[in-house]
Structures are given as structure tokens and as C-alpha cells.
Amino acid sequence: MTKRLYYGILILFLFFGNLKAQIDKNSSLFLELKKQDSLFFERGFNNCDIAYLEKSVDDNLKFYHDFGGFQDKKLFMERTKKNICGNPNQKPIRKVIESSLEVFPLYNNGELYGAIQTGEHQFFTREKNKEDVLGGQAKFTSVWTKKNGNWLMSDVLSYDHGDPAKTKISDDLEKLLKDNSIPTLGLGVIENGKLTQIKVYGTLNGKTTAPYNSLFNVASLTKPVTAMTVLRLVSLGKWNLDEPLYKYFTDPDVANDPRHKKLTTRLVLSHQTGFSNWRWMNKDQKLSLNFDPGTKYQYSGEGFEYLRKAIENKFHKSLEDLAKEMIFQPLNMKDTSYIWDEKKDSQRIVMGYNKNGKQYDIVKNTKANAADDLITSVEDYSNFLIAVMDNKLLSPQVFEEMKAKQVETKKNKYYGLGFEIYDLGNNEISLSHSGSDKGVNTFAIILPKTKKGIVIFTNVDDGYKIYETLINQYFGDIGRKVVEIETK
């Protein structure tokens, strides 16, 4: 053991000598550092975002490695660029063993100034057009300090590096995907109102490993984004929930049916228009009202498209531009769009497959579809859901309208304005939505009361097979209630 490593370990042991037991794994500090660790390695280390690593590491970094010796920030960055990121066709990546994480706060005169984080991680070798190969396991101890509101990694021990031949993959999700033939999974986990995990497993196209910021077509998860765009306009007094839509648009197919004058934004967002899902499903492939608007529930993408045309006529702007102004820009959703951008999207888009492994063509919309085909990342969509939970976008009154049970769809399940609502009992609800298209199965759910949530993106026709396992894993009893309501 080198002198530097000895003193580094001694200092950290002295820290631990004055610490109490690790903090609760649901505490805000634990979740914040879990997020910092995830982003540091998944975004910075695994995807070689050097600029992100630079700003996340303290200028006085002390890094101790049991084989690589001592490194200051300069040497750490040089070795990362050369050894980790120097060969894009073959590079090491690191994945944390979540169950191993522990966090111990650091105080000075009663004021929190940092924390120690310990755990274990596994290293893999990533080769182009090949599956990641396990390359060993090690323990780590990191000291995080908070400076000017930002968490910085200031001291690191990386030690007890094990023999790759004696290491076993401990990630249960890898096994879940393999057992269910899911090519690619995007997973976002929200705890205590914060995005604590962004995970993307698999490949973009069967060859290239999918990065953490991969882009997914999320099918009908488009609808909540459209709904929040419209509801923000309502909150700003620019649009009315209950004003008849015919004042701004009437589809020629229903112009002779007087019931079209009953159509409103509220009825569209709660799926009570009377339209079928899509007009091409009707025998004559024309839009028609199957019942009086507002009298019952029937899921309809056509309703959202009807609303889009009315809003675009009113504001003389495309839905894409309105969403940018109302949602994407305020929430910094730089990877989200209704419209295909060849230059940006083609490099990170996840291809879709049928359950036999046949690849589908990419949907490349040149104009917005209010109900379908939104392109986004796990991080963007998760942050969108956090903004919904924290009500960063709507007026208090409109927020309550959004969560209100507008129409019952089955026992203990309702539609609000843009979201499905599960009544979980004890005055608790969840807001959710799913999406399904060729090569797309997606699901998102949030619990406003406990500020928890999960985003699941898959790229195969039957990706829904893993929903129940993931919901139960991350939500426990609440997850089982959701599953019970859905499957009854």
C-alpha cells in the first residue's frame, strides 16, 4: 500500500469514527447522492462526457486507486481521456450495485457540508457491435462536498478490485430483460420528487450500445405532454377548458352532425368525445361521433388531433412551437420533440422490433401528432413528470382540475385531464399513462402524495411483460394495488 493511499484511507476512517449509522435510503440526501453518482458515471464516465466530469470534480480532487496509485484532478482527467475514452470501439464502463450504496452525512458545527458515499461497482468492457463483457468488481468510497449549491466529488478511494473470473453479474434487470426478450429498456426512477436513476440497457439497433440519453418513440405517452401544453394555456388565461372547439375548427367529416358543437377541451383530454381511437378503424375510414360527447368514456387519439387543429388555428402556431414555449423550454427538455430531426435523432434513436425480432421502420413525422410518436429521453420525460407532481406549470385551480376524476373507466380507475387516475384508497391516487405502437411499449406512473414515480420505455411489441415486475419492485404494496386494479 502506498503512503498516499494509507493516509487517504486513514482520513476516511477517522471521518467514519465520528459518524452515526448510514442515513435512511429514502432520505433526500441519500437520493440526491444516488442521483449524483448515477449521473457522474453513466453520463460522464460511461459516455465520456468530459465536460460533465470536469465540472463534477473538485479542483483539489484526491483519487486513490489500489493498483493505479494516487491521482490529482489533472492526472485523473488525463487518464480518463486516454484510458477510458481513448478507444471508442473498446472501453470500460461502470455500473453500481444499488443495494450496496450507503451514505453518511458530514457536519461542521451542525451544518451539513458534505457526505461520504460507499458501495460496490462492477466494470464491463464495451465493444462495438458486441454485448458488454464483465470485467471485474471493486469497492469505492467517495467524499462529496457541496460548494455554491453544487455537489462535487472531492475524495475517492477505489479498492479491492476482484478477479473478473470470480465476479457474477448482480443486476437483476439484466436477467429480467433477457428472460423476457426485451432488446432495450429505458428506466427512470423518481424518489422524493427527484430523479435518482437513469438507466438504459441494450442497444440502439441491435449493434450499438444504447447511451443513457438514447431517444425513444414513446407512442401515447405523447398525450400527457399535449395535455399539459394545453392546460398551461388554460392556466395563463389564453384558452378555455369548456369553450366549444367548433369556434376554431370543425372536421369536414362531422360538420353535418350537430353534436360536434358539444366538443370541448375537457372532453378531449378525458376521452369523452365520442370518437373512435382513429378514423381509419371505422368501416368508411371517416371521422364520426359514435355517441353524444360527454356521456361516456372512449379512448381516442382522434380527439387529441381535433384539439391540436383547433389550437393551431387559434394561435397561428404549430403544436411543436406551442409545446416548446409552454413545456420544453421551461423544463429544459432539449431531447423532446413531436417532429423528426434527422441530424439529431438518427444518432441516438432506439429502433423498434416485433416479438420475433424483426425491426420496424422509424416513424419520421414532419408535423406534430398530438396523440402519438413523441420522441424523448428517459431524463426529459422523468423531469416532465416531476414538474407535473410539483405543479411547476399550472395554476392551482387547473392543477386540481387535471387530477380530478372526470370519467370512470373501470372500478377504482378514472381519466382526469390527460392522465389516467388510480384510486389507491386512503385519499391517495396515482397518475399514469401508457403507450403502445409497433415496436413500442411505454409506461409512466407518478404518486403525487409520496413524490415517487417510474418511467419505463421498451422497444418491442410485448414490452408490457415487464411492467408488473418493475412496478412491484419500485412501489411495493402501492404497486401491487395498481396492478390489482388494472388486472381485475
N, C-alpha and C positions, 0 to 999 in steps of 0.2 A: 504494500500500500504506500502510495506517495505521501509526502508530508502534507501537501495541499489537500489531498482527499481526506487524510486523517483529521486535519483541522476543520475541514468542511463538515464532516460527519459529527465531530465533537461539538461544533457550534449548534448544529441542528438538534443533537441530543440534549444540549443544555436548554434549548427552547422547549423541547418536549417535557423536560423535567418540571417545568412550571405550568404545564398545560393541563386542563381538565380533559375528560373524555371527548372524543370527536363529537362535533355538533350533529344535530338531527339531520337526516338526509332529505327532509322536506323543508329545511330552513332556507331562507332567502340567500344566505351566504354560501351554503353548500351548493345550491342550484346555480348561483352566479359563477362559482369557480368551476363547476362541472361544465358550464357553457364555455367559459374561457379556455379550459383545457381542450374541449372538443374543437373549438374554432382554431386554436393555436396549431393543433396537429393536423386536423382534417383539411383546413383551408391553407395554413401556412406550410407545414411540413410535407404532408402527403401530396398537395397540389402545387407546391413550390411557389406560393405567393410570397416572394421575398420581401416586398414592401410591407405586407401584413406582419411578417416575422420581425422586421426591423422595428416597427412601432410598438410591438408587443413585448419586446425585451428591454430590460433596464440597461442604460448605458454602462452601468457598473456590474453587468452580469458576471456571476461566478458559476461556472459549469464544471462539475466533477464527474468523470467517467472512469469506471474501474479498469477499462482497457485503453481508452483513448487519452487519458490524462486530463490535466486542467486546461480549460479554455475560457478566455475572456470574450466579450461580445465580438470583437473584431475577428478573433480566430474561429469562434462559433459560426459566424456568418460566412466566413471564407470556406470552412469545411462543409457547411450546408450546401453552398452553391456548387462546390466541386464534387463532393462525395455523394450527396443526396440528390441534387438536381442536375448534375453534370451530364448524365446519360439518360435522356428521356425514354429510351427503349428498355431500360432496366434500372429500377430504382427501389430503394426500401421505403415502405410505408409503415405507419404505426397505428395500432388500434388498441384502445384502452379496454381492460376487463372491468366493466362497470361496477360489478359487485365488490371490487377491491378498493374503490375510492373512499378515502377518509379525509376530512378537513378539520383543522384545528385553528381557531382564531388567535390572532396576536394583538395584544392590547398594550398601550402605553398610557399610564395614569387613567385607566378606564376607557380610553378612546381606541377604537379599532383602527389599526394602521396596516394590517396585512393578515395573511393566513398561510398555514402550511398545508399542503395537499400531498397525500401519499397514495400509492396504488401500484398496480402492475399493468404492463402493456406487452403486447405481442407484436413482433416485427414480421413483415412479409416482404417478399421480393415481387415486384410488379413488373412483368414483361409484356411488351406489346403483343396483342392478339393471343394472350395466354391467361389462364386463371392465376390469381395471386398464390404464391407458394410460401408457406410458413417458414420463417427464418429465425425463430428463437423467441425468448421471453425474458423480461427483466423487470426489476422494481424501480420505482422512481419516487423521489421526494422533491417537491418544488416549493419555494417560498414565493408567494405573490404579495406585492405591496401596492397600495393604492396611492397614486400621485396625480394630482389635478383632476380627480374624478375618474381616472383610468387605471385598470388593473395591469400591472407589469410583472413579468417573470424576472425575478432578481437573483435567485439562487437555485441551482438544480443539482441533484445527485442522481446519477443513472448507474445502477449497480446490480450485481447478482445476475449477470447475463447468462442464460442457460443454453444448454446444448439443443440445437434445433431438433435433433432426432428424438429427444425426450420430451418435447413440447406438444401439447394437444390443443387443438382449436377449441376455445371456450365460448365462442359466440353462438348462442342458441338460435339467433336469427339466420345465420348461415345455413344451419341444418333445416330450419323451417322452410326456407326458400327452396333448398334442394329437394326436400321431401314433397313439396307441392309444385315443383317445376315452374317457379316464378323467375323469369330471366333477370328482371331488375326491380328493385324496391327503393323508393324514396320515403324516408321516415323522418317526421319532425315531432318532437316531444315537447310539450309546454307544461311547465310545472310552476306553480305560484305566480302565474302571469308572465313567465319568462321562457323564452326558447332555450332549452337546456341541451337539446341534442338535435343534430342534423346528420342523418346517416343516409348514404346512397350505396346500395350493394348492386353488383352485377356490371353489365356493360351497356354502352350506348347502342351498339349494333351487332352484338354477338362477338365482337373482337376488342374494341377499345374500351378500357375500364372507365366506367361512369364516374365523373368527378362529383364532388359534394354539391356543386352548383349546376348539375345537369338540369336540362329543361324537359318538362313533361307536358304533353297534351292531357288536360285534366277533365275533359268531357263536361259533364253537367256541374262540376264544381265552378264552372263559369257563372252559373246563375246567382249565387250569393254575392259575387263581385258586382254583377249588373244591378242587383237589388240594392246594394249599399251605395252605388253610384247615384241611383235614382232617389234613394232615401236621404242622401246628403243634399240633393237639390231641394227636396221637400223641407229639410231642416233649415235651409237657407232662405226659405220662402219663395223659391223660384218655380216650384211645382206643387201640385195639389194631389194628395192621395186619392181623393174621391171625385175629382173632376172627370167628366166623361171624355174618353180618348178621341171620340169622333170629331171633336173640335180641332184636332191636329192631324188625324189620319183615319181613313176608312179603307179597309181592304176591298177591292172590287168584288171579290167572291161573296162578301156578306153585305154588300151595300143595300141590297133589296130586302134584307132581313131586319126589321125594325129593332130587334133585340140587340143589335150591335151598339145601339146608343146607351146601353146599360154598362158597357165595358169601362172599367176604371183601373188605375194602377194598383189599388188594393186587391182587386180580384185577380189581376195578372200575377202579382207576387205571391198570392196564396193559392194559385191554381184553381180558380173558380170561374174561369172564362166560359166554359162550355166547349172549348176547342179540344180536338184530339191532340196527341203529342205532336205529330207532324202531318201536314195535309196530304203528303204522299201515301199515308197509311189509309186514307179514305178511298173508296172504290173509284171515284171520279178524279182523285188526286187534287181536289179543290178544298179550300178552307170552308168550314161550315160550323154552325153552332148546334151542338148536339143536345143542349138543354139551356134553359134560361140562365144567363150569367148570375152568379151569386147564390145559386140554390144548392149546389153540392160541389164536391171535390173531383177534379180530373186533371192529372198531371199533364202539363202542356208546354213544350218548347215554343210552339207557335205563339202562345200568349206573350212570351218574352220578346219574340221578334216583332210582334204587333206593337208592343210598348216601345221598342227601340225606334221604330219608324216614326211614331208619334213624337218622341222626344227629339229626334234628329230634326224633324220638321219645325218643332217649336224653337229650338236653339240654333238651328242652322250650323250645327256641328256634328261630327260623327261620334258614335258611342266611344270609339277609341280615344278621341280627343277629350270628351267629357270625363271618361274614366281616368285619364292622365291628370286632368285638372282636379278632380274630386278625390281620387283614391291613390293612384300610382305615385304621383309626385309627393303628396303629403307624407306617404308612408315609405318613400324611397324604394319603391318596388321596380327596380331598374330591369329586372328579368321577366317582367309580366306584360303580355300584350294579347289582344284579340287577333292581331294581324301578323302573318308570317314575315319575318325579316331574314332573308337568305344569308346575308353576311354574318349576322349574329347567331341565329338559331341553328343553322346547319352544322355548326361546330360542336354543339352541346345537346342536340335533341336526342331523346331516347326513342328508339324505334319500337313499334308495337308488333305483337305476334298473336296468332291464334293458338289454341291449346295443343296443336300438333307441331308447333314450331315454325309455321310459315309466316314470313314477315309481310306486314301490310305497308302500303304506300303512306308517306307522310301527308297529312292534311295541311295544305298551304293556303289559308284564307287570305284573300286580298281586301276583304272588308269584314267588319265585326259581325259575329253571330252572337246575339245577346244570351243565348242559351247553351252554347256548346263551343268546344275547341279552343278555349283559353290556353295559352302557353305560359308556363310559370315554373318557378323553382320551389323546392321544399322551404327554403328560407323565406322567400317572398310570401308564399301563401300562409305560412305559420305566423308571420308578423302581421298579415292582414287579419287573421283570426284573433290575435292578441288585441289589435286595435278595436275589433268588434266587442270583445269582452270588456275592455277598458273604456268603451264608448268614447273613443277619440274622434269620431266622425259625425255623430248625430246629436241633435238637441235631446234633452231628457225626455220630452214628450214623444218624439218619434222613436227614440230608443225603446220606450215601453211598448209602443205600437208594434215594433219589429218583433219583440219577444212574446206578444200576446197571441193566444190561441185563436186564430182566425177561423179555422175549419178543422173538424175532426176527420182523420183518415182511417184510424182503427183505434181499438181500446188503448188509452194512455199515449196516443200518438196524434200529433196535430201538425198543421202547417201554420207558421207565422208569416212574416213578410220576407221571403227569400230563404228561410231556413225551416227544416223540419224540427219539431219540438217533441222531446220525450218527457213525459211527466214521471219523474222518478220517486215521487212521494216526499213527504217531509218538506214541502214547499221548495223542492229542488227540481230544476229542469236541465236538459242538455239541448244544445242547438247543433244540428248536424246537416250534412248533405252528402250525397254520393254521386258518382259519375260512372257511366258505362258506355263504351263505344267499341268499335273493332280495335282490339289491341290496347284497350284502356279500361282499367278498373281503379277507381279512386274513392277515397272516403275521408271525411274530416268531421271531427266532433269536438265541441268545447263545453265545459261546465262553468257557467258564469259565477256560480257561488264559490267554488273552490279554486277557480282560475287554472284549471287543468285542461289539457287538450292534446289531440293527436292528429297528425296528417299522414295519410297512407296513400302513396302513389304506386301503382303497379302497371306493367306494360304487357298484359296478357289477358285474353278473353275471360279466363276464370280466376283472375287475381283475387276475387272476393273470398276465395277459400281460406285466406289467412286473416281476414278481418277479425273473426271471433277470438282467435288466439291472441292477437295483438291488443284488442280492446280489453280482454280479461287480464292480460299481463300488466297493462299500464293503469287500468282503472279499478281492478279488483271487484268488489261487490257491486259498485256502480256499473261497471262494465257488464257484469252478468245481468243486471236489471235491463240494460239497454238491449242486450241480446235476447232476453226473455220476451220483451215487448215486441221486438222485431220478428221473432220466430213463431209467436203464438198465432 
